[in-house]
Amino acid sequence: MIAAIDIGNTNITVGLIENDTLIDRYRLTTKARRTSDEFGVMLENFLKSADIDKTQIKDVIMCSVVPKVMHSCRNGVIKFFGIDPMVVQPGIKSGISVQLENPRSVGADRIADCAGAYHYYGGPVLVIDFGTATTYDYVDENGRFKSGVISVGIETGANALWSQTAQLPEIEIKKPETVLARNTQTEMQAGVFYQYIGGVEYTIKQIRKETGYKDLQVIATGGLGRVVYGHTKLINVYDPTLIFKGLNIIYKKNKESRLK
């Protein structure tokens, strides 16, 4: 059994993988001030809740877009599990050839998502991760990461709306019953939801147009992907566990060299 850890800007997700199957997963908020001891204790508690002894964890793979948190979390794994985690970073084998102007600038989570999508769904493929930011990553039929788009996440945009305006309340992000809203809350929901869905659909169409693949398959992931997936026909699959599939693929490609 291996543990796969994804450290994002908003959440840290932990997946337990055995024989290529995700058997359990956990989520906690990302806080830069947590100590390595706190991370180690939390990971131990996750295992206890799943009735798994920590000796069953034979290895750990991590990816992170938050360096400060990565340092503490990695040290927590080393201290409490006696394992120095495999880290997704430039030079690691992923099955994806990053062909952007600066390959090292691409977030490790995006590489893992692309590795999972290409392995399980084939290419060409467009991977959309609906997280704190929304990313669109285009991988061609040969596993080459050719281009990407980064935009504001739906929750991030909504937070900006009510935090920067004195009289607008915080709202639940969901599709209102009608776009013809008649009160402040549903007016905001209509504006956030329909503008965001429209932007997603236009971006997909433009990528399909410029790549020349009218039937380019689109795989969505990320916490808010479910909200979008249910209201557009342009996304083929919503896969909430894509990051763990990708991390597992990367781990298998590198484990032999790790054991040497």
C-alpha positions as CSV (number, residue, x, y, z in Angstrom):
1,M,0.0,0.0,0.0
2,I,1.2,3.5,-0.8
3,A,0.0,6.9,0.4
4,A,-0.4,9.7,-2.2
5,I,-0.5,13.2,-0.9
6,D,-1.5,16.3,-3.0
7,I,-0.8,19.7,-1.3
8,G,-2.9,22.3,-3.0
9,N,-3.5,26.0,-2.2
10,T,-6.8,25.3,-0.4
11,N,-6.8,21.7,0.6
12,I,-4.4,18.8,1.2
13,T,-5.8,15.5,0.0
14,V,-4.4,12.1,1.0
15,G,-5.2,8.9,-0.8
16,L,-4.4,5.3,0.2
17,I,-3.7,3.1,-2.8
18,E,-3.5,-0.7,-2.9
19,N,-3.0,-2.7,-6.1
20,D,-3.9,0.3,-8.2
21,T,-7.1,0.8,-6.3
22,L,-7.9,3.9,-4.2
23,I,-9.2,2.4,-1.0
24,D,-9.7,5.6,1.1
25,R,-9.0,9.3,0.9
26,Y,-9.0,12.3,3.3
27,R,-9.0,16.0,3.0
28,L,-7.7,18.8,5.3
29,T,-7.3,22.5,4.9
30,T,-3.9,23.8,3.8
31,K,-2.3,25.9,6.6
32,A,1.3,27.1,6.2
33,R,1.9,27.2,10.0
34,R,1.3,23.5,10.7
35,T,4.4,21.7,12.2
36,S,5.8,18.4,10.9
37,D,4.5,16.8,14.2
38,E,1.0,18.0,13.5
39,F,1.1,16.6,9.9
40,G,2.5,13.3,11.2
41,V,-0.2,13.0,13.9
42,M,-3.0,13.8,11.4
43,L,-1.7,11.2,8.9
44,E,-1.6,8.6,11.7
45,N,-5.2,9.5,12.7
46,F,-6.3,9.1,9.1
47,L,-4.9,5.6,9.1
48,K,-6.4,4.7,12.4
49,S,-9.9,5.8,11.2
50,A,-9.4,3.4,8.2
51,D,-8.2,0.6,10.5
52,I,-4.8,0.6,8.8
53,D,-1.5,0.2,10.7
54,K,1.1,2.6,9.6
55,T,3.5,-0.3,8.9
56,Q,1.2,-1.2,6.0
57,I,2.3,2.0,4.2
58,K,5.3,0.8,2.2
59,D,6.0,4.1,0.4
60,V,4.7,7.7,-0.1
61,I,4.5,10.0,-3.1
62,M,3.8,13.7,-2.8
63,C,3.1,16.6,-5.1
64,S,2.8,20.2,-3.9
65,V,2.2,23.8,-5.1
66,V,2.8,25.2,-1.7
67,P,6.6,24.9,-0.8
68,K,6.3,26.0,2.8
69,V,3.7,23.4,3.6
70,M,5.5,20.7,1.5
71,H,8.6,21.0,3.8
72,S,6.6,20.4,7.0
73,C,4.5,17.7,5.6
74,R,7.5,15.8,4.1
75,N,9.3,16.0,7.4
76,G,6.2,14.7,9.2
77,V,6.1,11.7,6.9
78,I,9.8,11.0,7.5
79,K,9.5,11.4,11.3
80,F,6.3,9.4,11.9
81,F,6.6,6.8,9.1
82,G,10.3,6.5,8.5
83,I,9.8,7.1,4.8
84,D,11.3,9.9,2.7
85,P,8.5,10.5,0.2
86,M,9.0,10.4,-3.5
87,V,8.3,14.0,-4.7
88,V,6.9,15.0,-8.1
89,Q,9.4,17.5,-9.4
90,P,11.3,18.3,-12.6
91,G,13.2,15.2,-13.9
92,I,10.8,12.6,-12.6
93,K,9.3,10.1,-15.0
94,S,5.6,10.8,-15.6
95,G,4.8,9.6,-19.1
96,I,4.1,13.3,-20.0
97,S,6.6,15.4,-22.1
98,V,6.1,19.0,-21.1
99,Q,6.7,21.2,-24.1
100,L,5.9,24.6,-22.8
101,E,8.4,27.5,-22.9
102,N,9.4,26.9,-19.2
103,P,8.6,23.3,-18.3
104,R,9.8,23.7,-14.7
105,S,7.1,26.3,-14.1
106,V,4.3,23.8,-14.4
107,G,2.7,22.8,-11.1
108,A,3.3,19.2,-10.0
109,D,-0.4,18.7,-9.6
110,R,-1.0,19.5,-13.2
111,I,1.6,17.0,-14.3
112,A,0.0,14.3,-12.1
113,D,-3.5,15.1,-13.5
114,C,-2.2,14.9,-17.1
115,A,-0.4,11.6,-16.4
116,G,-3.6,10.1,-15.0
117,A,-5.8,11.4,-17.8
118,Y,-3.4,10.3,-20.6
119,H,-3.0,6.9,-19.1
120,Y,-6.6,6.2,-18.4
121,Y,-8.4,8.1,-21.2
122,G,-5.7,8.4,-23.9
123,G,-4.9,11.4,-26.0
124,P,-5.5,13.9,-27.3
125,V,-7.1,15.1,-24.1
126,L,-7.9,18.3,-22.3
127,V,-7.7,18.2,-18.5
128,I,-9.6,20.8,-16.6
129,D,-8.9,21.1,-12.8
130,F,-11.5,23.1,-11.0
131,G,-9.6,24.2,-7.9
132,T,-8.5,27.5,-6.3
133,A,-7.5,28.3,-9.8
134,T,-9.0,26.6,-12.9
135,T,-6.4,25.1,-15.2
136,Y,-6.9,23.8,-18.7
137,D,-4.1,21.4,-19.9
138,Y,-3.9,20.1,-23.4
139,V,-2.0,16.8,-24.0
140,D,-1.7,15.5,-27.5
141,E,-2.0,11.9,-28.8
142,N,1.7,11.3,-28.1
143,G,1.6,12.4,-24.4
144,R,3.0,15.8,-25.1
145,F,1.8,18.6,-22.8
146,K,1.5,21.2,-25.5
147,S,-0.3,24.2,-23.9
148,G,-2.3,25.4,-20.9
149,V,-4.7,28.0,-19.7
150,I,-4.9,29.4,-16.1
151,S,-8.0,31.3,-14.9
152,V,-9.7,32.3,-11.7
153,G,-11.5,29.5,-9.9
154,I,-15.3,29.8,-9.5
155,E,-15.0,30.0,-5.7
156,T,-12.1,32.4,-5.8
157,G,-14.0,34.7,-8.1
158,A,-17.1,34.5,-5.9
159,N,-15.0,35.2,-2.8
160,A,-13.6,38.3,-4.4
161,L,-17.1,39.5,-5.3
162,W,-18.5,39.5,-1.8
163,S,-15.2,40.4,0.0
164,Q,-14.6,43.5,-2.1
165,T,-18.1,44.9,-2.0
166,A,-19.5,46.2,1.3
167,Q,-23.2,45.3,0.8
168,L,-23.0,41.9,-1.0
169,P,-23.4,38.8,1.1
170,E,-21.5,35.5,0.9
171,I,-23.5,33.0,-1.2
172,E,-23.6,29.3,-1.9
173,I,-22.2,28.6,-5.3
174,K,-25.0,26.8,-7.3
175,K,-27.2,27.1,-10.3
176,P,-30.3,29.3,-9.4
177,E,-33.7,28.2,-10.6
178,T,-33.7,31.0,-13.1
179,V,-31.4,33.6,-14.6
180,L,-34.2,36.2,-14.1
181,A,-33.2,36.7,-10.5
182,R,-35.2,39.1,-8.2
183,N,-33.1,39.3,-5.0
184,T,-29.5,40.0,-4.2
185,Q,-28.5,36.5,-3.3
186,T,-29.9,34.8,-6.5
187,E,-28.7,37.7,-8.6
188,M,-25.2,36.9,-7.4
189,Q,-25.7,33.2,-7.9
190,A,-26.9,33.8,-11.5
191,G,-24.0,36.1,-12.3
192,V,-21.3,33.8,-10.8
193,F,-22.7,30.6,-12.2
194,Y,-23.7,31.6,-15.7
195,Q,-20.6,33.7,-16.3
196,Y,-18.4,30.9,-15.2
197,I,-20.1,28.2,-17.2
198,G,-20.0,30.4,-20.2
199,G,-16.3,31.1,-19.8
200,V,-15.6,27.4,-19.4
201,E,-17.5,26.4,-22.5
202,Y,-16.0,29.2,-24.6
203,T,-12.5,28.2,-23.6
204,I,-13.1,24.5,-24.5
205,K,-14.5,25.5,-27.9
206,Q,-11.6,27.8,-28.6
207,I,-9.1,25.0,-27.6
208,R,-10.9,22.5,-29.8
209,K,-10.8,25.1,-32.7
210,E,-7.1,25.9,-32.4
211,T,-6.0,22.3,-31.9
212,G,-8.1,21.1,-34.8
213,Y,-9.7,18.4,-32.7
214,K,-13.5,19.1,-32.8
215,D,-14.1,15.9,-30.7
216,L,-11.2,16.5,-28.2
217,Q,-12.2,14.6,-25.1
218,V,-12.4,16.7,-22.0
219,I,-11.7,15.3,-18.5
220,A,-12.7,17.4,-15.5
221,T,-11.4,17.1,-11.9
222,G,-11.1,19.1,-8.8
223,G,-13.5,19.9,-5.9
224,L,-15.8,22.2,-7.9
225,G,-15.7,20.1,-11.1
226,R,-18.9,18.3,-10.1
227,V,-20.8,21.6,-10.1
228,V,-19.7,22.5,-13.6
229,Y,-19.9,18.9,-15.1
230,G,-23.6,18.6,-14.4
231,H,-24.5,21.7,-16.4
232,T,-22.5,21.4,-19.7
233,K,-22.3,18.9,-22.4
234,L,-18.8,19.9,-23.4
235,I,-17.1,17.9,-20.6
236,N,-17.0,14.1,-21.2
237,V,-15.9,12.8,-17.8
238,Y,-15.7,14.1,-14.3
239,D,-13.1,12.2,-12.4
240,P,-12.6,13.4,-8.8
241,T,-9.8,10.9,-8.1
242,L,-7.7,11.8,-11.2
243,I,-4.8,13.2,-9.1
244,F,-4.4,9.9,-7.2
245,K,-4.5,7.9,-10.5
246,G,-1.8,10.2,-11.8
247,L,0.4,10.0,-8.7
248,N,0.1,6.2,-8.7
249,I,1.2,6.1,-12.4
250,I,4.2,8.3,-11.6
251,Y,5.1,6.2,-8.6
252,K,5.1,3.0,-10.6
253,K,7.3,4.6,-13.3
254,N,9.9,5.6,-10.7
255,K,9.8,3.0,-8.0
256,E,12.5,0.7,-9.5
257,S,15.1,3.5,-9.5
258,R,14.0,4.4,-6.0
259,L,14.8,0.9,-4.7
260,K,18.3,0.9,-6.1
